[in-house]
Amino acid sequence: MDDAADAEMRAMGRPHANADAAKKSCAPLLPATDCPVLIGIDAIAAWLGIGRGRCRGLVDSGVLPTFRLPGRSFRCALKTEIAEAMQQYAAKAKFPK
């Protein structure tokens, strides 16, 4: 990209074409939405629509079934296992009539 085009892109609020390549992201690459595995507490929380702290509490209490890959510190979960755990949790809950 030449200097004039670069200046025009910045004026429109858009970063330079190579700006993203220069920055290293520490966020893990998320799997596709149809992937059955959730990687990391943030992905699990986002899939459930809850906050990170609440998700961590559910994982630590054993309500949400998670696992760690060998040699890794982050938590993973299978969407099917979480759905089954939530169904069991809902079946035990007492809903007001």
N, C-alpha and C positions, 0 to 999 in steps of 0.2 A: 504494500500500500504506500502510495507516495505521501509526502508531507501535507499537501493540500487536502487530500482525502482523509488523512489521519486527523487533521485539525477540524474538519467538518464533522467527523464522527464524534470527536470529543465535545464539540459545540452542541450536538444533539443529545449529549448525555450517554453516549455509547462508548464503551471502552475500546481500546485499540484491538485489532484482530488477534494479536499475539499476547494480549494482557493476561488471559487465562492460562496460557501455556507457561508464562513466567512464574505464576503463583502455584505453589504446591499445596494441595488440599490435604488436610489431615482426616477428613471425613471418609469413611469407607465407601466403596462403591456399593450401592444397594442393588440387590437382585431385581429382576423384572417383577412386575406386579403379579404375574401368574406363577411366580416361584413359590413352592410350598415352604420355604425356609425363611425365617426372619433372623437377621444377623445384627446383634447388638440390642441393648436396652432401648435405645432411641427408636429403632425400627419396630420393636415389639410394642412400645408405647404408642407410636404413631398409628400402627395397624389397629390397636384397640381403641384409639381415640382418647387416651388418658395421658396424664402428665408423667414425666420421667420418674419423679419421686414415688408416685403411687405405683407405677409399674415395678420399680425396684422393691417396694414393700411387698407386693404380691409375689414376686419371684423369691424374695428372701423368706417369706412365710410358707412357701411351698404351694400356694394356690395355683400359680402358673408353672407348668412343667417346662423347664429349660435344661440345656446341656451345654457343655464346653467342648470345643474341638481339642484334640490333643495338642499341647504346646501353645494354646491360645488362652488369653484371659477373658475374652468377651463371651457373653452368653448368646446362645442361639435357641430358637424355638421352632417347632413345626406348627403351622397354622392349624392343622387338623387336631393336634394334641391340645392346643389352647382352646379350640372350639369345643372339644369334648369336656375339658375341665370346666369351662364356663357353663355348659349344659348341666353337669353334675352339681355345680355350685348353685345354679338357679333352681334345680330340682329340690335341693335341701332348704332353700330360702322359703320363708313364710311371707307370702304376699297378702296384703290386706284386701279384704273383700268389700 
